[in-house]
Amino acid sequence: MALSVVGQHATDYHDRVARVSTVPAQGIPQPVHATRQRGRSLAHDVVEGLAGQIKAQTLRPGDKLPTEAEIMRNWGVSRTVVREALSRLQAAGLVETKHGVGTFVLSPQSTGGLRIDPAEIATAVDVMAVLELRISLETECAALAAQRRSDTQLTQMRGALDELEQATASGGNTVDPDVRFHLLIATATGNRYFADIMSHLGATLIPRARINSPRLAMQDLPEYLRRVGREHEAIYEAIARRDPEAARAAMRLHLTNSRERLRQAREAAEAAARTTR
């Protein structure tokens, strides 16, 4: 399942480690390019590897994880992949990031509460489920942001969209500014719980960061991103006008369209798989 409830006891902590890792306890997992399984994202494989080291107690409570640069080098992945993996481990209650210091393994008693576990969001079905959650969550985020946002927050949203537009034109990283735009909207609600949930989900917010499909091949991606950009602009304009109903409707349309695009991508991938059998 894509969503899980995390308990408050040590046994639940070990269950979480087991859920995010199928790596055997003995030894250190091989780099991701050596163990990659079909249909699995790079971030998922990095999560499995690091969680496997926690399970094996190669990494113990209080230990500092390797730096982002070290993980990038050891696993042969990008910084975006590393940050998504660390976000998932944090969401699962296995690690804690202290800004400017590093990321540390949590002890069992440090974890607890209700959490949404992005570590298990690995398939198109999972991402569809997250999109359903987002439709109910982010439509209200957008409406509240339209009522409560500050001028500074609006400027930050504009900056994220400008960066996304530049990345679209240059073929650069479009996931990070896309995620940031949605997180800024959640923050602008003034309700930290919205922002907490969105931060836990991290890059899993963006379906194209999770699912590979012929429909999102490079020749289709620019037009896909332009459509997404137009939808983002409609959300931004409604928030700028302080129009909560328009913001709610624009966000709902954006996420409903995302769900439909993902459904089409899933069907195309399944059809392609059938033709290769």
Protein Blocks (a to p, Z undefined) as FASTA:
>chain_A
ZZdcddfbfklmmmmmmmmpccdfehcdddfklmocghiafklmmmmmmmmmmmnomacg
hiacddfklmmmmnopafklmmmmmmmmmmnopaccdehiaccdddfklggcjdddfklm
mbfklmmmmmmmmmmmmmmmmmmmmmmmcfklmmmmmmmmmmmmmmmmnopafklmmmmm
mmmmmmmnopaklmmmmmmnmmmlpmklmpccfklgfklmmmmmmmmmmmmmmmmmmmmn
opaklmmmmmmmmmmmmmmmmmmmmmmmmmmmmmmZZ
